[in-house]
Amino acid sequence: MKIRNFSIIAHIDAGKSTLADRLLEITKTIDGRLIKDQFLDSNPIERERGITIKMAPVTMKYQGYTLNLIDTPGHVDFNYEVERALSACEGAILLIDATKGVQAQTVANYQLAKKNNLKLIPVINKIDAPLSNINACINQIQTLLQSSVSPFQISSKTGQGVKELLDQVISEFPSPKEENNNLPPKALVFNSAYHPHLGVIAFIRLFSGQIKTGDKLQFLSNNLPFTVQETGIFSPDRKPQPLLSSGVVGYLITGSKNLRDVRVGDTISEFKPKSFRNTLPLPGFRQIKPNVFFDLFSVDNDRYRDLSTAIDKLKLSDSSLETKLIKSAVLGQGVRVGFLGLLHSEVVCERLEREFDLPVIATSPSVGYQAILQDGQVVDFTTPADFPDPATIKTTKEPKAVVRLVTPPDYLGKILEICQNLRGQLLNLSYLDRLIELEYSLPLIEVITSLHDQVKSASAGFASIDYEKVGWLDTELVKLTVLLNHQEVSPLSVIVPQNQALGRARILAKRLKRTIPRQQFEIPIQVTMGGQVLTRETVKPFRKDVTAKLYGGDRTRRLKLLEKQKRGKARMKLIGQVSLPQEAFLAAIGRND
């Protein structure tokens, strides 16, 4: 069978999208005059940031072969996309940046490919860059793969070596099994998209059988039946085909109007009555769960309904978002949104502002916690507002992650210190030629809010991070509540370990003092735990010199004016509303003052 299904996997900014551009040019899938940088990255934010957010499949014809490429994201937030893409392939190009060598996500993607038993071709990219160190990269790759294999050397920018790499893909990557054409249809959903007129479009890899328009099929995870409205391939736009055969990567138009019905990683099979449903699903399906939660509020709270509608529209193209309507006494009505990570949240907030003209206020990030109550009941909560009554709590738990860091040895001491300060536990230390790979167990909240920035700063950007949520950590957690002008501001509350409560309270109060603008009245900032004030800071008021117009006379005139001003400020303080900028809500992030 002259079909090759393969993916490009790498750490972020290693040149995956640029390599995909060269492959499109060489195979003449796109006219060279029409191609533009990062052609498969359809979102403007992807182009501006130079990153891939959503995987993109494309079918290329070359020397009589059908080449199905799935371009994948490199950032750890979108690791599940890589996992699903690899499930649809027989081979993968492992791309390494010649200027940076093996990085954390390189190791993670290699292990994912190995887990899926994929054929790998290691490739060193950016060999034309002035800072490239090809010999070091070769040694690191050979150490990682535990092989003496000589990696390909290319420049995806200039096209050097890319044609030879494509020939190697054809000769080395295995083809799908030809005999599967005679079996009943079974396909993996590795992605999905929503079209306002056509409904949900399922991106599939067909592992057996054939599918054509009009076939009645079903999703195995929810037994939902549907009739195929259209079949086709990506070239790179949708191109209808009368029939999809085993081994093909393409799409089905399901006709469904609900993106949640089409779950990424699900299996599609022929429709059977309930009594005959014994088809086994393809391996690897799991529900995507968010890692971090934010409460989003419109800057103009009168536009709350616009915010809710805009997020619902974004959910049509991003099924990983989880939402819940909330209400705050301070910020009004809003939406609690679950994201895959901080980059995912930044992209969504930017889309809200650009596409819907809806600037938002985002509270400090939180993760999913658990509390076991005295009566044995298990309570899941994601924000401080839902923290149970401390008197009813027996134990509390927070999610933990296994973190993989790859660093040059010069920065090892600093990184070890950072991980220890963030409650980390060293699991493993190994060497990749001149690089060091660390494996740590860390609380997930520390990974999301602190680890990345601190490690990048300490290593001058040379260290890289990858993480995976793995389970729960028993931690005695408490809720810190912020009072501004003696009124509780629930969006500023945070959940912290009890043994860090005093230190974190002081840092939080100092950060809020720096970020809250001065008013015409004094603003006391108090951070409390269970009703007990742990620390206090004060934002001093503006002072108007009301005595400037006095040019003499008895000093009692001056005192009377000052006393009048004091009474006026007291009244203002009672009715004054404190203006909070976005920076105030970010003050709870981080540990160092």
Protein Blocks (a to p, Z undefined) as FASTA:
>chain_A
ZZdcddddddehiopmmmmmmmmmmnomacfklpcehkllmbfklmmnopafbdcddddd
eehiacddddddfbfklmmmmmmmmmmpcbdcddddfklopafklmmmmmmmmmnopacd
dddehklbmkbcfklmmmmmmmmnopabdcddddfknopoklmmmmmmmmmpccddfklm
mpccddddfbdcddfklopadddddfbdjddehiacddfklopacddfbdcdddfbccdd
fbdcehiacdddehiabfklmcghiacdddddfklmcbdcdehiacdddfbdcddddfbl
mlmmmmmmmmmmmmmmomkbccdddddfklopadddddfblklmmmmmmmmmmmnopacd
ddddddddddddfkopacddfbfklpccfklpmbdcdddddddddddfklmmmmmmmmmm
nopacfbdcdehjaccddddddfklmmmmmmmmmmmmnnomaccddddfbdcdddddddd
ddeehiacfklpccddfklmmmmmmmmmmmmmmmmccdfbdcdddddeehiafbdcdddd
ddddfklmpggdjfklmmmmmmmmmmmmmmmmmmpccdddfklmmmmgojbZZ
